[in-house]
């Protein structure tokens, strides 16, 4: 009895499973739906005249730097500046005790007055001797002695005048003033110390002043770049050569772009034998003294002749191992790769130096959805990238 019930249940399950199996077979026989071609945005490359820009790292140096040293020996009396402040040309910086030099000047002036009095006496004595020698009252030898005395008196007076000028100069040197406008460093000597002056090499260094406006940036570039610049310069291009004031740009380490403008003022005449580089120098205005000697910065100089270039967004560029490519869409809406040679970035777009035509329709958006050799659904880009310029 139980066996009969199992047989009936098995028959019912088989009857129900048969239609389901038939549906499954029908579903397997029906072809799968083909997805539509991916939608991409296309645009022609922008055509524009560009100049390649080379970038280097340089260091600021002062146009002028002066070591303030004592020119006369004496005790330092007073310091008239704060360490690190800006000073103007002619500002009083240090004072050396003036009293010994004032005494020397007074003595020199007294000696000069004495010498002038002696000149007056000898000239009067000589004038009297001229008549006496004609009257044969004195001998010619005595008259010659009076002439010699007058000459010696004049020479002595001239020497005393020089001594007075030197004493006045030494007195002026007790006040040390700024020889240029710039930023002064810290004082090297405190008041009360004896400083040594004069022309000897052991003069006392009191402080250092560096000019700040304008300021120079010094950098080096390799021999190949130097040759490229010089050859381009012979065709009238504004490149970093020693001829003319070539415009350059600069940015600091915390700035996103090259916002400071300057010009080249010097290229060295010798290539360094050790490094194979040559030294260049540019000048920049620095009215706010933000640039400081010793600070690093990045400089950009024009590195080529002007040429017509095609530009595309960086998002349109793909990478295949070491090669770069873009996908272009033909009349049949099939994406085809074109291998290209890249140049610098100009205004946010990448320069393509070779491998692309101005009439090419480049996929600028949706590159990851497209596959080489497959169809796409192209859509014209709107905005500046839609025009070839």
C-alpha positions in Angstrom: 0.0 0.0 0.0 2.8 2.4 1.0 4.7 1.5 -2.2 1.7 2.4 -4.3 1.5 5.9 -2.7 5.2 6.6 -3.5 4.7 5.5 -7.1 1.7 8.0 -7.5 3.7 10.9 -5.9 6.7 10.2 -8.2 4.4 10.3 -11.2 2.9 13.7 -10.2 6.4 15.2 -9.7 7.6 14.0 -13.0 4.5 15.5 -14.7 5.2 18.9 -13.1 8.9 18.9 -13.9 8.5 18.2 -17.6 7.1 21.7 -18.5 9.7 23.4 -16.4 12.5 21.6 -18.2 11.0 22.5 -21.5 11.0 26.2 -20.5 14.7 26.0 -19.5 15.6 24.5 -22.8 13.8 27.3 -24.6 15.5 30.0 -22.6 18.9 28.5 -23.4 18.1 28.4 -27.1 17.0 32.2 -27.2 20.1 34.5 -28.0 21.3 37.0 -25.3 20.6 40.8 -25.8 23.6 42.7 -27.2 24.4 45.9 -25.2 24.5 49.2 -27.2 27.8 50.8 -28.1 29.2 52.9 -25.2 28.6 56.6 -25.3 31.7 58.8 -25.5 32.5 62.5 -26.0 34.6 63.5 -29.0 36.3 66.7 -30.0 38.9 67.9 -32.5 42.3 68.8 -31.0 42.9 72.5 -30.4 45.5 74.1 -32.7 47.6 76.9 -31.2 51.1 78.4 -31.5 53.1 77.4 -28.4 56.7 77.7 -27.1 58.1 74.9 -25.0 59.1 75.9 -21.5 62.0 74.5 -19.5 62.0 74.4 -15.8 65.0 74.6 -13.4 65.6 74.9 -9.7 67.6 77.9 -8.6 68.7 79.9 -5.6 68.2 83.6 -4.9 71.3 85.7 -4.5 71.6 89.4 -3.7 72.5 91.9 -6.4 74.8 93.6 -3.9 76.2 92.5 -0.6 78.5 94.6 1.6 80.4 93.8 4.7 80.3 96.7 7.1 83.8 97.0 8.6 85.5 99.5 10.8 87.8 101.9 8.9 89.4 103.4 12.0 90.4 101.7 15.3 88.6 102.6 18.5 86.0 101.6 21.0 82.5 100.9 19.7 80.2 103.4 21.3 76.7 102.7 20.0 74.6 100.6 17.6 71.8 102.4 15.8 69.8 99.5 14.3 67.9 96.4 15.2 69.2 93.1 14.0 67.6 92.1 10.7 65.9 95.3 9.9 65.7 97.1 6.6 68.1 100.0 6.3 68.4 102.8 3.7 71.5 104.1 2.1 73.1 106.7 4.4 71.4 105.5 7.6 73.7 105.6 10.7 74.6 102.1 11.8 77.5 102.3 14.3 79.3 105.0 16.2 83.0 104.7 17.4 84.2 107.0 20.2 84.9 110.3 18.5 87.0 112.0 21.2 90.5 110.8 20.2 89.8 111.7 16.6 88.5 115.1 17.5 91.7 115.8 19.4 93.8 114.7 16.5 91.8 117.0 14.2 92.2 120.0 16.6 95.9 119.4 16.8 96.2 119.1 13.0 94.3 122.4 12.5 96.7 124.1 15.0 99.7 122.8 13.2 98.2 124.1 10.0 97.8 127.6 11.4 101.4 127.5 12.6 102.6 126.4 9.1 100.5 129.2 7.5 102.1 131.8 9.8 105.5 130.5 8.9 104.7 130.8 5.2 103.6 134.4 5.7 106.9 135.2 7.6 109.2 133.5 5.1 107.4 135.2 2.1 107.7 138.6 3.8 111.4 137.9 4.6 111.9 136.9 0.9 110.3 140.0 -0.4 112.6 142.2 1.8 115.6 140.2 0.7 115.0 141.0 -3.0 115.7 144.7 -2.4 118.6 144.0 -0.1 120.4 141.7 -2.5 120.0 144.4 -5.2 121.6 146.9 -2.8 124.3 144.3 -2.0 123.3 144.6 1.6 123.1 140.8 1.9 124.8 138.2 -0.1 123.2 136.1 -2.8 123.8 133.0 -0.6 121.7 134.6 2.2 119.0 135.4 -0.4 119.0 131.8 -1.6 118.5 130.6 1.9 115.5 132.8 2.3 114.1 131.4 -1.0 114.7 127.9 0.4 113.0 128.7 3.7 109.9 130.0 1.9 109.6 126.8 -0.2 110.0 124.6 2.9 107.3 126.7 4.7 104.9 126.2 1.8 105.6 122.5 1.7 105.1 122.2 5.4 101.8 124.1 5.2 100.6 121.7 2.4 101.5 118.7 4.5 99.6 120.1 7.4 96.6 120.7 5.2 96.7 117.0 4.2 96.9 116.1 7.8 93.8 118.1 8.6 91.9 116.4 5.7 93.0 113.0 7.0 92.0 113.8 10.5 88.6 115.1 9.3 88.2 111.8 7.3 89.0 109.7 10.3 86.5 111.6 12.3 83.8 110.9 9.7 84.8 107.2 9.8 83.7 107.1 13.4 80.2 107.1 12.1 79.5 104.0 10.0 76.6 104.5 7.6 74.8 102.1 5.3 76.4 102.0 1.9 73.3 100.7 0.2 69.6 100.0 0.8 68.8 96.5 2.0 68.4 94.2 4.9 71.1 94.2 7.5 72.1 91.1 9.5 72.9 90.8 13.1 75.6 92.9 14.7 78.9 91.1 15.2 80.3 93.3 17.9 78.6 94.9 21.0 79.2 98.4 22.3 82.3 98.8 24.5 84.5 96.5 22.4 87.6 97.6 20.7 87.3 97.4 16.9 90.2 97.4 14.5 90.2 99.5 11.4 92.5 100.6 8.6 93.5 99.0 5.3 95.0 95.8 6.8 93.2 92.5 6.4 92.4 92.2 10.1 89.7 94.9 10.2 86.7 94.1 12.4 83.5 92.9 10.7 80.6 94.7 12.3 77.6 93.5 10.1 76.5 92.5 6.6 74.0 94.2 4.3 72.3 92.6 1.3 70.2 94.4 -1.2 66.7 92.9 -1.7 65.1 94.8 -4.6 65.8 93.8 -7.3 67.1 90.3 -6.6 68.7 87.6 -8.7 68.0 83.9 -9.2 71.0 81.8 -10.1 70.5 78.4 -11.7 72.4 75.9 -14.0 71.4 74.0 -17.1 73.1 71.3 -19.1 75.2 71.6 -22.2 72.5 70.2 -24.6 70.0 72.8 -23.4 72.6 75.6 -23.8 73.2 74.6 -27.4 69.5 74.4 -28.1 69.0 77.9 -26.7 71.9 79.4 -28.6 70.8 77.9 -31.9 67.2 79.1 -31.4 68.5 82.6 -30.5 70.2 82.9 -33.9 66.7 82.7 -35.4 65.4 85.5 -33.3 63.6 83.4 -30.7 63.3 84.7 -27.1 65.2 81.9 -25.4 67.5 81.9 -22.4 70.6 83.2 -24.2 73.1 85.9 -23.2 71.7 88.2 -25.8 68.8 90.5 -24.7 66.5 90.6 -21.8 64.6 87.3 -22.2 61.4 87.1 -20.2 61.1 84.3 -17.6 58.7 83.3 -14.9 59.2 82.0 -11.3 57.3 80.3 -8.5 58.1 79.6 -4.9 57.9 76.1 -3.4 54.4 76.9 -1.9 52.9 78.5 -5.0 50.9 76.5 -7.6 51.9 78.5 -10.7 54.6 80.7 -12.1 53.2 84.1 -11.1 56.4 86.2 -10.8 57.9 87.7 -14.0 61.5 88.6 -14.6 64.2 88.6 -17.2 67.5 86.9 -18.0 70.5 89.2 -17.4 73.5 86.8 -17.5 74.8 83.5 -18.9 78.3 82.4 -17.9 81.0 82.1 -20.5 82.4 78.8 -19.3 80.8 75.4 -18.9 81.7 73.7 -15.7 84.1 70.8 -16.5 83.0 68.8 -13.4 79.2 68.9 -13.8 78.9 69.7 -17.5 76.5 72.6 -16.7 76.6 76.3 -17.3 75.4 79.0 -15.0 72.5 81.4 -15.8 71.0 84.3 -13.9 67.7 86.1 -13.9 66.5 89.3 -12.2 63.2 89.8 -10.4 61.5 92.8 -8.8 61.2 92.2 -5.0 59.3 95.3 -3.6 57.8 93.4 -0.7 61.1 91.6 0.1 59.4 88.2 0.0 62.4 86.7 -1.9 65.4 86.2 0.4 69.0 85.4 -0.7 69.6 81.7 -0.2 65.9 80.7 -0.9 65.1 78.1 -3.5 62.6 78.6 -6.3 61.7 77.1 -9.6 62.2 79.1 -12.8 60.7 78.6 -16.2 62.4 79.8 -19.4 61.3 79.6 -23.0 63.0 76.5 -24.5 62.1 76.5 -28.2 61.1 78.4 -31.3 57.3 79.1 -31.6 55.6 76.3 -33.4 52.0 75.2 -34.3 50.9 72.5 -32.0 47.8 70.4 -31.3 46.5 70.2 -27.7 44.2 67.7 -26.1 43.1 67.1 -22.5 45.2 64.7 -20.4 42.0 62.7 -19.8 42.1 61.7 -23.5 45.5 60.1 -23.3 46.0 56.4 -22.6 49.1 54.4 -21.8 50.2 51.2 -23.4 53.4 50.1 -21.7 55.8 52.8 -22.6 53.7 54.3 -25.5 51.0 57.0 -25.3 47.9 56.9 -27.4 44.5 58.5 -28.1 41.4 56.9 -29.5 39.9 58.6 -32.5 36.5 57.9 -34.0 36.1 57.5 -37.7 33.0 57.9 -40.0 32.1 54.3 -39.1 32.0 55.2 -35.3 34.8 52.7 -34.6 37.4 53.7 -32.0 40.9 53.4 -33.4 44.2 54.0 -31.5 46.8 56.6 -32.6 50.2 56.6 -30.9 51.4 60.0 -30.2 54.4 62.0 -28.9 53.7 64.2 -26.0 55.0 67.7 -25.2 54.5 70.0 -22.2 51.2 71.2 -20.6 49.9 74.6 -21.8 47.0 76.1 -20.1 45.8 72.8 -18.7 46.0 71.0 -22.1 48.7 68.5 -23.2 50.7 69.3 -26.4 50.9 66.5 -28.9 54.0 66.9 -31.0 53.5 64.0 -33.4 51.0 61.3 -34.4 47.7 63.4 -34.5 45.9 65.3 -37.2 43.9 68.5 -36.7 40.8 66.8 -38.3 40.9 63.8 -35.9 37.9 63.3 -33.7 39.5 62.4 -30.4 37.6 60.7 -27.5 38.0 63.3 -24.7 35.6 61.7 -22.2 34.8 58.0 -21.8 38.1 56.6 -22.8 37.8 53.8 -20.2 34.5 52.7 -21.8 35.8 52.5 -25.3 37.8 49.6 -26.8 40.0 49.8 -29.8 38.3 48.3 -32.9 34.8 48.5 -31.4 32.0 50.8 -32.2 31.0 53.7 -29.9 28.2 56.2 -29.7 30.0 59.6 -30.2 28.7 62.8 -28.8 30.2 66.2 -29.8 31.9 68.1 -26.9 30.7 71.5 -26.0 33.0 74.4 -24.9 36.5 75.4 -25.9 37.6 71.8 -26.6 35.0 71.5 -29.4 36.9 74.0 -31.6 40.2 73.5 -33.2 41.1 77.1 -32.4 
